[in-house]
Amino acid sequence: MRNDVRELRTARGLSQGELAAALDVSRQTVNSIEKGRYVPSLPLALALARFFGTSVEDVFHDDY
């Protein structure tokens, strides 16, 4: 599953650590999500979308 977390984060001038702190997760979790190695739980995906003011569908994309 592809995602736009890195693009959304950098567009706001945030580091991975800053985003992680805002979401109450580790920097490593943010890194893994950005690299596509970890698909977040639904609550975390919703928190990411809410944080960026967009929908989950605009952050995460199927590989189909």
mmCIF file as Biopython writes it, N, C-alpha, C and O atoms, coordinates in Angstrom:
data_model
#
loop_
_atom_site.group_PDB
_atom_site.id
_atom_site.type_symbol
_atom_site.label_atom_id
_atom_site.label_alt_id
_atom_site.label_comp_id
_atom_site.label_asym_id
_atom_site.label_entity_id
_atom_site.label_seq_id
_atom_site.pdbx_PDB_ins_code
_atom_site.Cartn_x
_atom_site.Cartn_y
_atom_site.Cartn_z
_atom_site.occupancy
_atom_site.B_iso_or_equiv
_atom_site.auth_seq_id
_atom_site.auth_asym_id
_atom_site.pdbx_PDB_model_num
ATOM 1   N N  . MET A ? 1  ? 0.836  -1.172 0.000  1.0 0.0 1  A 1 
ATOM 2   C CA . MET A ? 1  ? 0.000  0.000  0.000  1.0 0.0 1  A 1 
ATOM 3   C C  . MET A ? 1  ? 0.888  1.244  0.000  1.0 0.0 1  A 1 
ATOM 4   O O  . MET A ? 1  ? 1.747  1.405  0.867  1.0 0.0 1  A 1 
ATOM 5   N N  . ARG A ? 2  ? 0.675  2.100  -0.961 1.0 0.0 2  A 1 
ATOM 6   C CA . ARG A ? 2  ? 1.432  3.349  -1.047 1.0 0.0 2  A 1 
ATOM 7   C C  . ARG A ? 2  ? 0.799  4.394  -0.130 1.0 0.0 2  A 1 
ATOM 8   O O  . ARG A ? 2  ? -0.376 4.300  0.225  1.0 0.0 2  A 1 
ATOM 9   N N  . ASN A ? 3  ? 1.602  5.393  0.246  1.0 0.0 3  A 1 
ATOM 10  C CA . ASN A ? 3  ? 1.045  6.474  1.046  1.0 0.0 3  A 1 
ATOM 11  C C  . ASN A ? 3  ? 1.801  7.766  0.760  1.0 0.0 3  A 1 
ATOM 12  O O  . ASN A ? 3  ? 2.902  7.763  0.209  1.0 0.0 3  A 1 
ATOM 13  N N  . ASP A ? 4  ? 1.173  8.865  1.154  1.0 0.0 4  A 1 
ATOM 14  C CA . ASP A ? 4  ? 1.748  10.196 0.942  1.0 0.0 4  A 1 
ATOM 15  C C  . ASP A ? 4  ? 2.199  10.840 2.250  1.0 0.0 4  A 1 
ATOM 16  O O  . ASP A ? 4  ? 2.289  12.065 2.336  1.0 0.0 4  A 1 
ATOM 17  N N  . VAL A ? 5  ? 2.481  10.034 3.262  1.0 0.0 5  A 1 
ATOM 18  C CA . VAL A ? 5  ? 2.837  10.576 4.569  1.0 0.0 5  A 1 
ATOM 19  C C  . VAL A ? 5  ? 4.093  11.439 4.476  1.0 0.0 5  A 1 
ATOM 20  O O  . VAL A ? 5  ? 4.120  12.543 5.021  1.0 0.0 5  A 1 
ATOM 21  N N  . ARG A ? 6  ? 5.120  10.962 3.803  1.0 0.0 6  A 1 
ATOM 22  C CA . ARG A ? 6  ? 6.359  11.741 3.703  1.0 0.0 6  A 1 
ATOM 23  C C  . ARG A ? 6  ? 6.100  13.090 3.028  1.0 0.0 6  A 1 
ATOM 24  O O  . ARG A ? 6  ? 6.568  14.126 3.501  1.0 0.0 6  A 1 
ATOM 25  N N  . GLU A ? 7  ? 5.363  13.072 1.934  1.0 0.0 7  A 1 
ATOM 26  C CA . GLU A ? 7  ? 5.080  14.310 1.208  1.0 0.0 7  A 1 
ATOM 27  C C  . GLU A ? 7  ? 4.269  15.287 2.065  1.0 0.0 7  A 1 
ATOM 28  O O  . GLU A ? 7  ? 4.549  16.486 2.088  1.0 0.0 7  A 1 
ATOM 29  N N  . LEU A ? 8  ? 3.273  14.767 2.760  1.0 0.0 8  A 1 
ATOM 30  C CA . LEU A ? 8  ? 2.455  15.614 3.625  1.0 0.0 8  A 1 
ATOM 31  C C  . LEU A ? 8  ? 3.279  16.179 4.778  1.0 0.0 8  A 1 
ATOM 32  O O  . LEU A ? 8  ? 3.139  17.348 5.140  1.0 0.0 8  A 1 
ATOM 33  N N  . ARG A ? 9  ? 4.135  15.343 5.348  1.0 0.0 9  A 1 
ATOM 34  C CA . ARG A ? 9  ? 4.970  15.764 6.471  1.0 0.0 9  A 1 
ATOM 35  C C  . ARG A ? 9  ? 5.967  16.833 6.059  1.0 0.0 9  A 1 
ATOM 36  O O  . ARG A ? 9  ? 6.098  17.856 6.732  1.0 0.0 9  A 1 
ATOM 37  N N  . THR A ? 10 ? 6.670  16.603 4.960  1.0 0.0 10 A 1 
ATOM 38  C CA . THR A ? 10 ? 7.697  17.561 4.541  1.0 0.0 10 A 1 
ATOM 39  C C  . THR A ? 10 ? 7.085  18.863 4.043  1.0 0.0 10 A 1 
ATOM 40  O O  . THR A ? 10 ? 7.692  19.925 4.186  1.0 0.0 10 A 1 
ATOM 41  N N  . ALA A ? 11 ? 5.888  18.796 3.459  1.0 0.0 11 A 1 
ATOM 42  C CA . ALA A ? 11 ? 5.212  20.015 3.005  1.0 0.0 11 A 1 
ATOM 43  C C  . ALA A ? 11 ? 4.897  20.934 4.178  1.0 0.0 11 A 1 
ATOM 44  O O  . ALA A ? 11 ? 4.769  22.146 4.008  1.0 0.0 11 A 1 
ATOM 45  N N  . ARG A ? 12 ? 4.775  20.358 5.360  1.0 0.0 12 A 1 
ATOM 46  C CA . ARG A ? 12 ? 4.507  21.147 6.567  1.0 0.0 12 A 1 
ATOM 47  C C  . ARG A ? 12 ? 5.768  21.445 7.359  1.0 0.0 12 A 1 
ATOM 48  O O  . ARG A ? 12 ? 5.712  22.046 8.432  1.0 0.0 12 A 1 
ATOM 49  N N  . GLY A ? 13 ? 6.908  21.018 6.822  1.0 0.0 13 A 1 
ATOM 50  C CA . GLY A ? 13 ? 8.184  21.309 7.468  1.0 0.0 13 A 1 
ATOM 51  C C  . GLY A ? 13 ? 8.403  20.557 8.769  1.0 0.0 13 A 1 
ATOM 52  O O  . GLY A ? 13 ? 9.095  21.041 9.665  1.0 0.0 13 A 1 
ATOM 53  N N  . LEU A ? 14 ? 7.812  19.373 8.869  1.0 0.0 14 A 1 
ATOM 54  C CA . LEU A ? 14 ? 7.939  18.577 10.088 1.0 0.0 14 A 1 
ATOM 55  C C  . LEU A ? 14 ? 8.985  17.491 9.927  1.0 0.0 14 A 1 
ATOM 56  O O  . LEU A ? 14 ? 9.162  16.943 8.839  1.0 0.0 14 A 1 
ATOM 57  N N  . SER A ? 15 ? 9.672  17.186 11.003 1.0 0.0 15 A 1 
ATOM 58  C CA . SER A ? 15 ? 10.570 16.033 11.014 1.0 0.0 15 A 1 
ATOM 59  C C  . SER A ? 15 ? 9.739  14.798 11.362 1.0 0.0 15 A 1 
ATOM 60  O O  . SER A ? 15 ? 8.599  14.907 11.813 1.0 0.0 15 A 1 
ATOM 61  N N  . GLN A ? 16 ? 10.324 13.636 11.146 1.0 0.0 16 A 1 
ATOM 62  C CA . GLN A ? 16 ? 9.638  12.406 11.534 1.0 0.0 16 A 1 
ATOM 63  C C  . GLN A ? 16 ? 9.378  12.401 13.034 1.0 0.0 16 A 1 
ATOM 64  O O  . GLN A ? 16 ? 8.323  11.954 13.482 1.0 0.0 16 A 1 
ATOM 65  N N  . GLY A ? 17 ? 10.328 12.891 13.802 1.0 0.0 17 A 1 
ATOM 66  C CA . GLY A ? 17 ? 10.171 12.933 15.249 1.0 0.0 17 A 1 
ATOM 67  C C  . GLY A ? 17 ? 9.038  13.836 15.690 1.0 0.0 17 A 1 
ATOM 68  O O  . GLY A ? 17 ? 8.309  13.511 16.627 1.0 0.0 17 A 1 
ATOM 69  N N  . GLU A ? 18 ? 8.886  14.969 15.018 1.0 0.0 18 A 1 
ATOM 70  C CA . GLU A ? 18 ? 7.798  15.894 15.360 1.0 0.0 18 A 1 
ATOM 71  C C  . GLU A ? 18 ? 6.433  15.279 15.048 1.0 0.0 18 A 1 
ATOM 72  O O  . GLU A ? 18 ? 5.495  15.401 15.835 1.0 0.0 18 A 1 
ATOM 73  N N  . LEU A ? 19 ? 6.333  14.621 13.896 1.0 0.0 19 A 1 
ATOM 74  C CA . LEU A ? 19 ? 5.078  13.961 13.540 1.0 0.0 19 A 1 
ATOM 75  C C  . LEU A ? 19 ? 4.797  12.828 14.521 1.0 0.0 19 A 1 
ATOM 76  O O  . LEU A ? 19 ? 3.664  12.659 14.973 1.0 0.0 19 A 1 
ATOM 77  N N  . ALA A ? 20 ? 5.816  12.064 14.846 1.0 0.0 20 A 1 
ATOM 78  C CA . ALA A ? 20 ? 5.653  10.963 15.793 1.0 0.0 20 A 1 
ATOM 79  C C  . ALA A ? 20 ? 5.153  11.470 17.144 1.0 0.0 20 A 1 
ATOM 80  O O  . ALA A ? 20 ? 4.255  10.873 17.738 1.0 0.0 20 A 1 
ATOM 81  N N  . ALA A ? 21 ? 5.726  12.559 17.624 1.0 0.0 21 A 1 
ATOM 82  C CA . ALA A ? 21 ? 5.301  13.123 18.906 1.0 0.0 21 A 1 
ATOM 83  C C  . ALA A ? 21 ? 3.847  13.576 18.852 1.0 0.0 21 A 1 
ATOM 84  O O  . ALA A ? 21 ? 3.101  13.384 19.812 1.0 0.0 21 A 1 
ATOM 85  N N  . ALA A ? 22 ? 3.445  14.173 17.742 1.0 0.0 22 A 1 
ATOM 86  C CA . ALA A ? 22 ? 2.064  14.647 17.594 1.0 0.0 22 A 1 
ATOM 87  C C  . ALA A ? 22 ? 1.076  13.485 17.591 1.0 0.0 22 A 1 
ATOM 88  O O  . ALA A ? 22 ? -0.067 13.639 18.021 1.0 0.0 22 A 1 
ATOM 89  N N  . LEU A ? 23 ? 1.513  12.325 17.106 1.0 0.0 23 A 1 
ATOM 90  C CA . LEU A ? 23 ? 0.640  11.156 17.000 1.0 0.0 23 A 1 
ATOM 91  C C  . LEU A ? 23 ? 0.832  10.174 18.153 1.0 0.0 23 A 1 
ATOM 92  O O  . LEU A ? 23 ? 0.122  9.172  18.244 1.0 0.0 23 A 1 
ATOM 93  N N  . ASP A ? 24 ? 1.792  10.461 19.031 1.0 0.0 24 A 1 
ATOM 94  C CA . ASP A ? 24 ? 2.116  9.595  20.165 1.0 0.0 24 A 1 
ATOM 95  C C  . ASP A ? 24 ? 2.554  8.201  19.715 1.0 0.0 24 A 1 
ATOM 96  O O  . ASP A ? 24 ? 2.117  7.185  20.255 1.0 0.0 24 A 1 
ATOM 97  N N  . VAL A ? 25 ? 3.434  8.185  18.705 1.0 0.0 25 A 1 
ATOM 98  C CA . VAL A ? 25 ? 4.066  6.947  18.241 1.0 0.0 25 A 1 
ATOM 99  C C  . VAL A ? 25 ? 5.558  7.207  18.161 1.0 0.0 25 A 1 
ATOM 100 O O  . VAL A ? 25 ? 6.000  8.337  18.366 1.0 0.0 25 A 1 
ATOM 101 N N  . SER A ? 26 ? 6.336  6.185  17.869 1.0 0.0 26 A 1 
ATOM 102 C CA . SER A ? 26 ? 7.785  6.361  17.755 1.0 0.0 26 A 1 
ATOM 103 C C  . SER A ? 26 ? 8.158  6.914  16.383 1.0 0.0 26 A 1 
ATOM 104 O O  . SER A ? 26 ? 7.398  6.797  15.421 1.0 0.0 26 A 1 
ATOM 105 N N  . ARG A ? 27 ? 9.337  7.516  16.314 1.0 0.0 27 A 1 
ATOM 106 C CA . ARG A ? 27 ? 9.851  7.995  15.036 1.0 0.0 27 A 1 
ATOM 107 C C  . ARG A ? 27 ? 10.028 6.818  14.086 1.0 0.0 27 A 1 
ATOM 108 O O  . ARG A ? 27 ? 9.817  6.948  12.880 1.0 0.0 27 A 1 
ATOM 109 N N  . GLN A ? 28 ? 10.415 5.673  14.631 1.0 0.0 28 A 1 
ATOM 110 C CA . GLN A ? 28 ? 10.604 4.475  13.806 1.0 0.0 28 A 1 
ATOM 111 C C  . GLN A ? 28 ? 9.292  4.035  13.167 1.0 0.0 28 A 1 
ATOM 112 O O  . GLN A ? 28 ? 9.290  3.532  12.044 1.0 0.0 28 A 1 
ATOM 113 N N  . THR A ? 29 ? 8.184  4.219  13.868 1.0 0.0 29 A 1 
ATOM 114 C CA . THR A ? 29 ? 6.873  3.883  13.298 1.0 0.0 29 A 1 
ATOM 115 C C  . THR A ? 29 ? 6.580  4.774  12.107 1.0 0.0 29 A 1 
ATOM 116 O O  . THR A ? 29 ? 6.135  4.293  11.065 1.0 0.0 29 A 1 
ATOM 117 N N  . VAL A ? 30 ? 6.826  6.075  12.253 1.0 0.0 30 A 1 
ATOM 118 C CA . VAL A ? 30 ? 6.611  7.012  11.141 1.0 0.0 30 A 1 
ATOM 119 C C  . VAL A ? 30 ? 7.507  6.628  9.964  1.0 0.0 30 A 1 
ATOM 120 O O  . VAL A ? 30 ? 7.059  6.607  8.817  1.0 0.0 30 A 1 
ATOM 121 N N  . ASN A ? 31 ? 8.756  6.330  10.249 1.0 0.0 31 A 1 
ATOM 122 C CA . ASN A ? 31 ? 9.698  5.939  9.200  1.0 0.0 31 A 1 
ATOM 123 C C  . ASN A ? 31 ? 9.193  4.690  8.468  1.0 0.0 31 A 1 
ATOM 124 O O  . ASN A ? 31 ? 9.217  4.640  7.238  1.0 0.0 31 A 1 
ATOM 125 N N  . SER A ? 32 ? 8.743  3.695  9.212  1.0 0.0 32 A 1 
ATOM 126 C CA . SER A ? 32 ? 8.258  2.448  8.599  1.0 0.0 32 A 1 
ATOM 127 C C  . SER A ? 32 ? 7.010  2.670  7.761  1.0 0.0 32 A 1 
ATOM 128 O O  . SER A ? 32 ? 6.854  2.064  6.701  1.0 0.0 32 A 1 
ATOM 129 N N  . ILE A ? 33 ? 6.122  3.537  8.231  1.0 0.0 33 A 1 
ATOM 130 C CA . ILE A ? 33 ? 4.926  3.856  7.442  1.0 0.0 33 A 1 
ATOM 131 C C  . ILE A ? 33 ? 5.333  4.528  6.142  1.0 0.0 33 A 1 
ATOM 132 O O  . ILE A ? 33 ? 4.856  4.155  5.070  1.0 0.0 33 A 1 
ATOM 133 N N  . GLU A ? 34 ? 6.219  5.523  6.233  1.0 0.0 34 A 1 
ATOM 134 C CA . GLU A ? 34 ? 6.647  6.244  5.034  1.0 0.0 34 A 1 
ATOM 135 C C  . GLU A ? 34 ? 7.314  5.330  4.014  1.0 0.0 34 A 1 
ATOM 136 O O  . GLU A ? 34 ? 7.146  5.518  2.810  1.0 0.0 34 A 1 
ATOM 137 N N  . LYS A ? 35 ? 8.064  4.349  4.484  1.0 0.0 35 A 1 
ATOM 138 C CA . LYS A ? 35 ? 8.758  3.430  3.580  1.0 0.0 35 A 1 
ATOM 139 C C  . LYS A ? 35 ? 7.880  2.278  3.116  1.0 0.0 35 A 1 
ATOM 140 O O  . LYS A ? 35 ? 8.317  1.442  2.325  1.0 0.0 35 A 1 
ATOM 141 N N  . GLY A ? 36 ? 6.631  2.226  3.608  1.0 0.0 36 A 1 
ATOM 142 C CA . GLY A ? 36 ? 5.712  1.177  3.189  1.0 0.0 36 A 1 
ATOM 143 C C  . GLY A ? 36 ? 5.977  -0.163 3.829  1.0 0.0 36 A 1 
ATOM 144 O O  . GLY A ? 36 ? 5.450  -1.177 3.373  1.0 0.0 36 A 1 
ATOM 145 N N  . ARG A ? 37 ? 6.787  -0.195 4.883  1.0 0.0 37 A 1 
ATOM 146 C CA . ARG A ? 37 ? 7.086  -1.457 5.562  1.0 0.0 37 A 1 
ATOM 147 C C  . ARG A ? 37 ? 6.070  -1.780 6.642  1.0 0.0 37 A 1 
ATOM 148 O O  . ARG A ? 37 ? 6.030  -2.899 7.153  1.0 0.0 37 A 1 
ATOM 149 N N  . TYR A ? 38 ? 5.245  -0.791 6.990  1.0 0.0 38 A 1 
ATOM 150 C CA . TYR A ? 38 ? 4.261  -0.972 8.059  1.0 0.0 38 A 1 
ATOM 151 C C  . TYR A ? 38 ? 2.962  -0.301 7.644  1.0 0.0 38 A 1 
ATOM 152 O O  . TYR A ? 38 ? 2.940  0.883  7.308  1.0 0.0 38 A 1 
ATOM 153 N N  . VAL A ? 39 ? 1.880  -1.070 7.673  1.0 0.0 39 A 1 
ATOM 154 C CA . VAL A ? 39 ? 0.557  -0.522 7.399  1.0 0.0 39 A 1 
ATOM 155 C C  . VAL A ? 39 ? -0.062 -0.216 8.762  1.0 0.0 39 A 1 
ATOM 156 O O  . VAL A ? 39 ? -0.259 -1.122 9.573  1.0 0.0 39 A 1 
ATOM 157 N N  . PRO A ? 40 ? -0.368 1.048  9.015  1.0 0.0 40 A 1 
ATOM 158 C CA . PRO A ? 40 ? -0.865 1.407  10.349 1.0 0.0 40 A 1 
ATOM 159 C C  . PRO A ? 40 ? -2.255 0.841  10.627 1.0 0.0 40 A 1 
ATOM 160 O O  . PRO A ? 40 ? -3.018 0.517  9.717  1.0 0.0 40 A 1 
ATOM 161 N N  . SER A ? 41 ? -2.548 0.737  11.906 1.0 0.0 41 A 1 
ATOM 162 C CA . SER A ? 41 ? -3.895 0.337  12.325 1.0 0.0 41 A 1 
ATOM 163 C C  . SER A ? 41 ? -4.884 1.395  11.853 1.0 0.0 41 A 1 
ATOM 164 O O  . SER A ? 41 ? -4.496 2.511  11.506 1.0 0.0 41 A 1 
ATOM 165 N N  . LEU A ? 42 ? -6.146 1.039  11.844 1.0 0.0 42 A 1 
ATOM 166 C CA . LEU A ? 42 ? -7.171 1.992  11.433 1.0 0.0 42 A 1 
ATOM 167 C C  . LEU A ? 42 ? -7.166 3.240  12.320 1.0 0.0 42 A 1 
ATOM 168 O O  . LEU A ? 42 ? -7.241 4.347  11.787 1.0 0.0 42 A 1 
ATOM 169 N N  . PRO A ? 43 ? -7.080 3.110  13.656 1.0 0.0 43 A 1 
ATOM 170 C CA . PRO A ? 43 ? -7.033 4.323  14.481 1.0 0.0 43 A 1 
ATOM 171 C C  . PRO A ? 43 ? -5.844 5.226  14.155 1.0 0.0 43 A 1 
ATOM 172 O O  . PRO A ? 43 ? -5.981 6.450  14.171 1.0 0.0 43 A 1 
ATOM 173 N N  . LEU A ? 44 ? -4.684 4.646  13.862 1.0 0.0 44 A 1 
ATOM 174 C CA . LEU A ? 44 ? -3.519 5.456  13.513 1.0 0.0 44 A 1 
ATOM 175 C C  . LEU A ? 44 ? -3.685 6.084  12.132 1.0 0.0 44 A 1 
ATOM 176 O O  . LEU A ? 44 ? -3.313 7.240  11.928 1.0 0.0 44 A 1 
ATOM 177 N N  . ALA A ? 45 ? -4.238 5.338  11.189 1.0 0.0 45 A 1 
ATOM 178 C CA . ALA A ? 45 ? -4.493 5.901  9.854  1.0 0.0 45 A 1 
ATOM 179 C C  . ALA A ? 45 ? -5.462 7.072  9.946  1.0 0.0 45 A 1 
ATOM 180 O O  . ALA A ? 45 ? -5.279 8.090  9.278  1.0 0.0 45 A 1 
ATOM 181 N N  . LEU A ? 46 ? -6.488 6.925  10.771 1.0 0.0 46 A 1 
ATOM 182 C CA . LEU A ? 46 ? -7.440 8.021  10.968 1.0 0.0 46 A 1 
ATOM 183 C C  . LEU A ? 46 ? -6.770 9.219  11.636 1.0 0.0 46 A 1 
ATOM 184 O O  . LEU A ? 46 ? -7.042 10.363 11.273 1.0 0.0 46 A 1 
ATOM 185 N N  . ALA A ? 47 ? -5.898 8.963  12.608 1.0 0.0 47 A 1 
ATOM 186 C CA . ALA A ? 47 ? -5.184 10.046 13.281 1.0 0.0 47 A 1 
ATOM 187 C C  . ALA A ? 47 ? -4.276 10.789 12.303 1.0 0.0 47 A 1 
ATOM 188 O O  . ALA A ? 47 ? -4.182 12.016 12.349 1.0 0.0 47 A 1 
ATOM 189 N N  . LEU A ? 48 ? -3.611 10.052 11.425 1.0 0.0 48 A 1 
ATOM 190 C CA . LEU A ? 48 ? -2.770 10.685 10.408 1.0 0.0 48 A 1 
ATOM 191 C C  . LEU A ? 48 ? -3.599 11.575 9.493  1.0 0.0 48 A 1 
ATOM 192 O O  . LEU A ? 48 ? -3.236 12.722 9.232  1.0 0.0 48 A 1 
ATOM 193 N N  . ALA A ? 49 ? -4.708 11.042 9.011  1.0 0.0 49 A 1 
ATOM 194 C CA . ALA A ? 49 ? -5.566 11.815 8.108  1.0 0.0 49 A 1 
ATOM 195 C C  . ALA A ? 49 ? -6.103 13.056 8.816  1.0 0.0 49 A 1 
ATOM 196 O O  . ALA A ? 49 ? -6.119 14.146 8.243  1.0 0.0 49 A 1 
ATOM 197 N N  . ARG A ? 50 ? -6.537 12.889 10.053 1.0 0.0 50 A 1 
ATOM 198 C CA . ARG A ? 50 ? -7.059 14.016 10.829 1.0 0.0 50 A 1 
ATOM 199 C C  . ARG A ? 50 ? -5.970 15.071 11.034 1.0 0.0 50 A 1 
ATOM 200 O O  . ARG A ? 50 ? -6.225 16.268 10.899 1.0 0.0 50 A 1 
ATOM 201 N N  . PHE A ? 51 ? -4.766 14.622 11.358 1.0 0.0 51 A 1 
ATOM 202 C CA . PHE A ? 51 ? -3.654 15.536 11.586 1.0 0.0 51 A 1 
ATOM 203 C C  . PHE A ? 51 ? -3.387 16.386 10.351 1.0 0.0 51 A 1 
ATOM 204 O O  . PHE A ? 51 ? -3.139 17.587 10.456 1.0 0.0 51 A 1 
ATOM 205 N N  . PHE A ? 52 ? -3.438 15.756 9.185  1.0 0.0 52 A 1 
ATOM 206 C CA . PHE A ? 52 ? -3.149 16.469 7.940  1.0 0.0 52 A 1 
ATOM 207 C C  . PHE A ? 52 ? -4.395 17.125 7.334  1.0 0.0 52 A 1 
ATOM 208 O O  . PHE A ? 52 ? -4.305 17.770 6.290  1.0 0.0 52 A 1 
ATOM 209 N N  . GLY A ? 53 ? -5.541 16.969 7.971  1.0 0.0 53 A 1 
ATOM 210 C CA . GLY A ? 53 ? -6.756 17.614 7.503  1.0 0.0 53 A 1 
ATOM 211 C C  . GLY A ? 53 ? -7.265 17.062 6.190  1.0 0.0 53 A 1 
ATOM 212 O O  . GLY A ? 53 ? -7.750 17.807 5.338  1.0 0.0 53 A 1 
ATOM 213 N N  . THR A ? 54 ? -7.152 15.747 6.027  1.0 0.0 54 A 1 
ATOM 214 C CA . THR A ? 54 ? -7.574 15.112 4.785  1.0 0.0 54 A 1 
ATOM 215 C C  . THR A ? 54 ? -8.229 13.775 5.109  1.0 0.0 54 A 1 
ATOM 216 O O  . THR A ? 54 ? -8.400 13.438 6.281  1.0 0.0 54 A 1 
ATOM 217 N N  . SER A ? 55 ? -8.591 13.023 4.099  1.0 0.0 55 A 1 
ATOM 218 C CA . SER A ? 55 ? -9.210 11.712 4.316  1.0 0.0 55 A 1 
ATOM 219 C C  . SER A ? 55 ? -8.150 10.613 4.282  1.0 0.0 55 A 1 
ATOM 220 O O  . SER A ? 55 ? -7.054 10.799 3.753  1.0 0.0 55 A 1 
ATOM 221 N N  . VAL A ? 56 ? -8.500 9.479  4.853  1.0 0.0 56 A 1 
ATOM 222 C CA . VAL A ? 56 ? -7.602 8.323  4.828  1.0 0.0 56 A 1 
ATOM 223 C C  . VAL A ? 56 ? -7.294 7.945  3.379  1.0 0.0 56 A 1 
ATOM 224 O O  . VAL A ? 56 ? -6.164 7.585  3.050  1.0 0.0 56 A 1 
ATOM 225 N N  . GLU A ? 57 ? -8.314 8.032  2.515  1.0 0.0 57 A 1 
ATOM 226 C CA . GLU A ? 57 ? -8.123 7.670  1.100  1.0 0.0 57 A 1 
ATOM 227 C C  . GLU A ? 57 ? -7.140 8.606  0.399  1.0 0.0 57 A 1 
ATOM 228 O O  . GLU A ? 57 ? -6.509 8.211  -0.581 1.0 0.0 57 A 1 
ATOM 229 N N  . ASP A ? 58 ? -7.004 9.823  0.880  1.0 0.0 58 A 1 
ATOM 230 C CA . ASP A ? 58 ? -6.046 10.756 0.281  1.0 0.0 58 A 1 
ATOM 231 C C  . ASP A ? 58 ? -4.630 10.547 0.800  1.0 0.0 58 A 1 
ATOM 232 O O  . ASP A ? 58 ? -3.669 11.033 0.204  1.0 0.0 58 A 1 
ATOM 233 N N  . VAL A ? 59 ? -4.502 9.829  1.902  1.0 0.0 59 A 1 
ATOM 234 C CA . VAL A ? 59 ? -3.173 9.553  2.469  1.0 0.0 59 A 1 
ATOM 235 C C  . VAL A ? 59 ? -2.668 8.194  2.008  1.0 0.0 59 A 1 
ATOM 236 O O  . VAL A ? 59 ? -1.490 8.047  1.681  1.0 0.0 59 A 1 
ATOM 237 N N  . PHE A ? 60 ? -3.549 7.200  1.980  1.0 0.0 60 A 1 
ATOM 238 C CA . PHE A ? 60 ? -3.156 5.822  1.640  1.0 0.0 60 A 1 
ATOM 239 C C  . PHE A ? 60 ? -3.821 5.393  0.344  1.0 0.0 60 A 1 
ATOM 240 O O  . PHE A ? 60 ? -4.990 5.695  0.106  1.0 0.0 60 A 1 
ATOM 241 N N  . HIS A ? 61 ? -3.066 4.685  -0.498 1.0 0.0 61 A 1 
ATOM 242 C CA . HIS A ? 61 ? -3.542 4.293  -1.820 1.0 0.0 61 A 1 
ATOM 243 C C  . HIS A ? 61 ? -3.316 2.801  -2.046 1.0 0.0 61 A 1 
ATOM 244 O O  . HIS A ? 61 ? -2.246 2.274  -1.744 1.0 0.0 61 A 1 
ATOM 245 N N  . ASP A ? 62 ? -4.324 2.135  -2.575 1.0 0.0 62 A 1 
ATOM 246 C CA . ASP A ? 62 ? -4.173 0.721  -2.949 1.0 0.0 62 A 1 
ATOM 247 C C  . ASP A ? 62 ? -3.154 0.575  -4.064 1.0 0.0 62 A 1 
ATOM 248 O O  . ASP A ? 62 ? -2.973 1.482  -4.876 1.0 0.0 62 A 1 
ATOM 249 N N  . ASP A ? 63 ? -2.503 -0.552 -4.098 1.0 0.0 63 A 1 
ATOM 250 C CA . ASP A ? 63 ? -1.535 -0.827 -5.166 1.0 0.0 63 A 1 
ATOM 251 C C  . ASP A ? 63 ? -2.195 -1.473 -6.375 1.0 0.0 63 A 1 
ATOM 252 O O  . ASP A ? 63 ? -1.497 -1.896 -7.296 1.0 0.0 63 A 1 
ATOM 253 N N  . TYR A ? 64 ? -3.521 -1.562 -6.397 1.0 0.0 64 A 1 
ATOM 254 C CA . TYR A ? 64 ? -4.218 -2.221 -7.497 1.0 0.0 64 A 1 
ATOM 255 C C  . TYR A ? 64 ? -4.111 -1.458 -8.766 1.0 0.0 64 A 1 
ATOM 256 O O  . TYR A ? 64 ? -4.647 -1.883 -9.789 1.0 0.0 64 A 1 
#
